[in-house]
Amino acid sequence: MSVRRVMGTETEFGITVAGSPTANPMVASSRVVNAYAASSHRARRARWDFEEETPLRDARGFEMSRQVADLSQLTDEDLGLANVILTNGARLYVDHAHPEYSTPEVTTPRDIVVWDKAGELVAYDACRFAATTPDPDITLYKNNTDNKGASYGSHENYLMRRSTPFADIVKHVTPFFVSRQVVCGAGRVGIGQDGRGHGFQLSQRADFFEVEVGLETTLKRPIINTRDEPHADPAKYRRLHVIIGDANLAEVSTYLKVGTTALVLAMVEDRFLTRDLSVRKPVQSLHEVSHDPSLGHLLELADGRTLSAVQLQWEYFHAARAYVDQRLGADADEQTLDVLARWESVLTRLERDPMECASELDWVAKLKLLEQYRQRDGLEWSNAKLALIDLQYSSLRPERSLYQRLVRAGRIERLVGDDEVTAAMHEPPTDTRAYFRGRCLDKYAEQVAAASWDSVIFDLPGHESLQRIPTLDPLRGSRAHVGDLIDASPDALSLYGALTR
């Protein structure tokens, strides 16, 4: 009934090696992740536990054969790549030749912003630690394409009730995802997967989607991903694995991306959405919306109406406003009301003049910056300088990042403070199982053999085998549940004894 739910983000960072255009990205990514691991000064490094992962199980009721699966789908295999579990409950590892940061589980959109921003700092520090000269040769970018035909993901994860029919998710969420890029697109110079088409578009990811529904994430990418891997009690929960979002730097873009999605999923769970907003040819429509920064493109709905993407977002907004009013009324929490207010404000200004949102939304901030260069230097969209500006917007190196330059100039709105983000690099959220995982890795590093979203595994003196503590409930293992117990346990053996008494 609100924006509160268990959720998280995953970001694969673009990577370049200065002076080495043919450098092996997997080697470079491993160098970055291993450098960060070495910097933590832990006595041992816990391995990632793959036992509970089921990447080939499909929410439509079947499991794909390993014999026909693409190798990129076999994320439950330990390939020996760099893999670090952080004391903030997050995971930093090499995925498909990119460094990837997965936030710990959080419960609010604002907390997503905090731990997502913490991931940017972790990734930047990893690059610094990996430097072999005073001038770092590896640079990471928070973007989604190399403009040469490759795309890498920025995923979201939302825990949902298992009782929610998957067909309802497909029906109601597909039109929302087709249209939400007007709010959370990261902006891109270039049209088409290889970026050879001239122009600017809303989304970095849109051109790489080819089907409406499917299990894959790196080929034949679907608007709705069907991976059924809840990382929680499968009898109670499913995890909606969202692969269609862009990698956002602007905090308001990230906040609204997850906040509005959380509200739409709440309405789907409660069967509040009764009107069919289905879009004809959703994949084609996704591309067409992205290719039109004027926001004038009209979508054809299954009921015969034609609406712009902004107008379609208004349909979801008005439903969400009615939903919150009816279900929560005066008891609506502050963050839910704030998401609604910001959503309404952004849609109002996008209709009037998108440039009014330049301090909040990535694609608008980037477009405004690019237009300034175009007007000053008389540049056509085909000019390579504009593609370079696009890339530099997303650099994680503060001295080169055009996004950070806008922040320093006061031209980007912030939602969270620097001190809060810096603390989140090392400290876990307090209201999910990430607290237990992070505290154990911080306090009992020598005794933690492995961990995952679902468990922490200890190597304890006096025990011949490893001891697994399951963490299937994402809302247990919080500070309220185990904080005092961890504080009172000087070692992992004591903690294990207290937990299993």
N, C-alpha and C positions, 0 to 999 in steps of 0.2 A: 504493500500500500504506500510505499515511500521509495526514495532512492536508495535506501539501505539494503544491501545484500552482499554476499561474499563474492568478491571479484578481484581481478588482477590484470596486468598487461604484460606483454612480451615484446621486446624490441630487438630486431636484428639490425646491427649498425653496418652501414656501408664502410668499406675499408680501402685505403690506398697506401702504397709505399712509395715515398718520394724517390724519384730517379729510377724506379724499377717497375715499369708498366706491366712487365710479365711476371712479377713476383707471385708466388703461390699464395693465394689468399688464405688457405687453410693453415699454412705454416705461420703466416703473419698473425692470423687470429689466435692461434695457439700461443704464440709468443706474448700477445697482449694479455690473455687470460692467465697464463702461467706467471707472468710478471706480477699481476695483482695478487695471485695466491701467495707468491713468495714474500710479498710485502706485509702479509698479515702476521707473520712471525708465530704461526701456530705450530705446536709440536708435531702434529700430524694433520693431514688433510683428509676429511671425510669424503668417501666416494658417494656418487649419486646412486641410489637404489632404484633399479629399473623393474623390480619384481612385479609391482602392481600396475604397470603401464600396459594399456591395451589400445594401441593406435589404429588397429585395423577393425575394431568393433564399430559397427554402423548403427546410428540411431534409428534407422528404418527397419531394424530387426534382423540383421545378418552380420556376418564377419567376413571380411575379404581374405582370400587365401594369400599366404605369404609368397606363394609361387608367382602370383600375378601382380603383386604390389610393387610399386616403384620403390627403389632403394631409399629414396628420401622419406618415405612413409614409415620406415622401420625405426622409429625413434625410441623403441624399447630395447635396442641393442647397444651395449657398451662398446664403442669403437675405439676406446682408448684416447679420445680427444680431451682437451683441457676442459675441466669441469669443476667449479668451485661453488660450495654452499656458503653463503655469507652470514655473518652474525645478525644481520637485519632480517633474516628469514628468506632472502632472495636467492636466486641462482644466477651465476655468471658462467657461461660455457660457450663452446664452439658449436654452431649449428649451421649446416650447409655452407661452410666456409665463411661464416660471419660470426663475430662476437655477439652473443645474445644475452640480454639481461631480462630476467623474469622477476617482476615484483613479488614481494610476499603477498599473501592473501590479506585484503583489507575489506572494509565494509561500507565505505562512503566515497563519493566522487572526489571529495577534497583530499582524502587520504591517498587515492590513486595519484593525484597530482604530486603530492609530497614524495611518495616512494618512486614514482616514475622519474621525477626530477633528480632524486638521489641516484637513480641508475645512470643518468647522464654524467654525474660527477664521478661515479665509480668507473665508468668507461673511460672518461678523460684521464683519471688518475692511472688507470691501467696502461694507457698509452705513454704517460710520462714515465712510469716505472719500466716500461719496455724499451725506452730510449737508450741507445748505445752511444749516442753523442749528445752534446748539449742541445743540438737542434733536433727535435724528435722527427724521425723519418716516417712514422706511421700516423695517419690521421683517420679518425672515425667521423662519420656523418650520420646524423639522425634523419635519414631520408628513406626512400623506398625503391629507387631505381638508379641504375648506372647510365641510363639513357642510351644503352647499347643493346637493349632487348632483355635485360635481366631485371627481375624484381625480387625484393626481399621483404619479409613481413613485419608488420606491427600488429600484433594480435591482442584481442581482449578475451577475457573469460568471465562468464557469469554463471553462478550456481542457480539452478532452477529446480522446481519441484518435478520429480519423476512422473507424477500423475498428469502433467501437462502434455496433451497429445502433440507429437512432433509436427504433425500436419498443421496444427494451429500456429506453431512458431513460423513455419514456412509461409503460410498465408498472410500473416499480419506483419511479420518482421521484414520480409523481402521489400515491400514498397518503402518501408522506413529506411532501410539501408540504401536503396536506390537514391533517395532524396536527401539523406542526412549529410552528404558531402558538402552541401551549401553551408553547413555550419562547421564541419570538422575536416574539410579538405586541407591538405598541406600546400597545395599549389604546385604547378609544374610548368616549366618551359619545354615545349615539345608535345606533339600529338602522335599517338600510336605507341606500341610497345618499344620500338627502337627510337622514338622521339624525333623521327625525321620530319614529321609534319610540323609546319610552322605555326606557332601560336602559343597561347597560355591556356591551361585548363585548371580546374578546381582541385583535382585529385591526382596523387602520384600513383595510386594503385588501380584506378578504374579500368584502364586499358588492358590490364592483365587478367581480367575475369572473363570466363568463356561459357560457363554454365550456371544455371540457377541453383541447383542442389547437387552436392557430391561430397565424397570423402577426402579427396586430394587437397593438398595445400600448396604444392609447388608446380603442378601442371593441371590443366583443365580446371583452373581455380573456380570454385563455386561461390555465389553470393551467400548461400547458407551452407556452412560446413557441417557434415553429419557425424564427425568423430564422436563416439560415445565412450568417453573416458572421464568419468566424473571426478576422480581424485577425492572421493567421498563415498559414503554408503550408497551403493547403486540402487538399493531398494527405495531410497528416499529421494535421491537427487540425480539430475543430469547436469552436465556442464556445457553451456552453449559456447563453443569455440568460434570466435568471430575473427575472420581473417581479412575482412574487407576494409578495415580502417587504415588511415594514414598515420605515419609517425609524426605526432604533433610536438612542437616546441612551445607554442603559445599556451599558457596555462588555462585560459578560458576555453580554448578549443578542446583540450583534453577533458576538462571539467564537464563541459556540455556533452561531449561525445559519450562519456560513460553515464552521466547523470540522466540524460534524455533516454538512453537505451535502457537503463535500469527501470525507468518509469514505464516504458512501453512493454518490457517483459513482465512487470507486475500486472499490467492490464491484461496481457495474454494469459498469464496464470489464473487470474480471477475471471476470465472470460467476459471481460468488460467491453472489449471491442466487438461490436456487432456489425458494423458497417464494413463491407468489403471494399478495401482500397487497392486491390490488386492492379498492377500495372501490366499492360500488354507488352510483350517483348522486354522483360526486365533487364536482360544483359545489354541489349542494344540501348535501352533507355539509360542505363547506368553510364555508358560511354557518352551518350549525347548530352546528358546533364553536365558531366565533367567538362565537355568541350565548349560549353557556353558560359563564360564568366559574366555575361550580361544578365544571366538568370532568367532569360525570356523563353527558353525552350519549353514547349508544352508536352506533357506526358499524356498518353491515351490510357485511361483506366478501363478496366474490364466492364464497368457499368456504362461506358459510353462518354463519360465526362472527360474533359481535357483540363489538366491543372499543371501549373509550373511546379518545380521541385519545392520552391518556397511555399506555395499554396498547399502542397501535399503535407509539408511539415506543419503547417497551420492546422490541418485536419487532426494530426496526432497531438499537437499542443492542446487544442480545445478538448479533445477526449481526455487527455491527462489532467487538465484543469478540473473537468467535471468529476473525474475519478477521485482525485485528491479531496475535492470538496465533499463528495458524497461519502467517502470511506473514512476520512480523517477529520474533516471539518476544522474546528478550532484547535484540534490536537495535532495538526500537521507540524512536523518538525521543521526547524529553521532551514536546514540544507535543502529539503524538498521544496520549500517555498522559494528559496533562492534560485534553484535550478529552473523552476517554472518562470520566475521573474526574468532571469537572464535569457532564457529561451524566447520568451515573448518579445523582449527588447531587441534581441538580435534579429529575429524574423521581421519585426517592424522596420528596422533600419536597412536590412537587406532589400526589402521591397522598395524603400524610398531611395536609397543610394548606398550600395555595398561599401563604398569607401568610408562610410561612417563607422564601420566595424574594424578599421585598420589597426586599432590598438588591442583587439581581442582575438581575431581569427587569423590563423596562419596564412591562408590563401589570399586574404585581402591585404594583409601586411606585406606579403611578398609582391603582390601585383602592384601595390602603390610604390614600393621601392623600385621595381623594374620600370614602371612608367616614368619615374623621375629620371632614370638613366636614359630611357628611350628619348624623352623630350630634350634632355640636355645634349645628348650626343647624336641625335637623329638616327637611332638604331632601329632596324627592322627586326621582327621576331626571329628571323633566320640567323642573326648575328651571334657568333659563338660566345661573345662577351656576356650575353644574357644568360646562357646556360651556365656559365661560370659563376655568375652572381647567384643563380638559383642554388648551385652547389654550396657556395660559401655561406648562404643563409643557414644551412644545416650543419656546418662544421661544429664539432665539440671543442675546438681550440678557441678559448675566449678572445684571444687577440686577433683571430681571423673570422670569427663568426659574425655575420651580418645581423643575425637575430640578436645576439648579445649586444651588438652595437645599438640596436633599437631599444633594448632594455635599458642600457646605460643612459640613453638620451631621454628616457622617460616616455617613449612612444609605444610601449607595450605594457598592458595592465598585468600586474602580479596578483596572485591570490594567496601565496604562501611566502614565508620569510626565508632568507638565506640560512639563518641559524637552524631553523626547523629542518630544512632539506639536508644540511650537513650532518645533523644528528641522525637523520634517517638513513644515512649511508652505513651506519653501524648498529643502530638500534631498531628492533622490530616493532611493528604495531602491537598494541597491547590487548586488542579485543578479538584476536583469532589464534589459531594453533601456531601461526608463525612466531608468536611470542615464545612458546615452548621450544620450537626448533632453534630459534636464534639464541635464546638464553643458554640452551644446552651446548651449542657450538662455541659460545663465548666462554662459558664457565668450565666445561668438561671436554675441551678439545681433544685431550689425549685418549679419552674413553669413547668418543663417538666414532664408530667405524663407518657408518653410512647414514644417509637420511634421504627423504623424499617428501613430497607433499603429504603422503599418507602415513609416514612413520619416522621414528628415530631409532637407530640400531646401535646398541652399546657393545663394546668389547670390555667385559668386566673381569677383574681378578676373581679367581675361584670358580668361574663358570667355563666349562669346556666349549660351549657354543656361544655364538652371538645372541644377544637378547634384544628382541624387537618390541618397541612400545608403539602400538598403532595409534594413529591420530586421524581416524576416519571422519570425525565430526569437526568441521572447520571452525566451529564456534567454541569448542573446548580447547584446553591448553592455553587459554588466555591468562593475562596477569591475575585476573580475579580468581581463576581456577587453581593456578599452580605457582603464582608469584611467591607467596610465602614459603611454599614447599621448596622451591629452588633456592631461595635465600637461606633456608635452614639446612640445606644439604651440602656439606663441604666437598663431596665427590659424587661421581655418577653412581657408585655402588649404593651409597646412602639414598640417593634419589630413587633408584630402581627399587630398593627395598620398600620405601615409603609408598611408591605407586602401586606395588603388587601385593601389599599386605592384605 
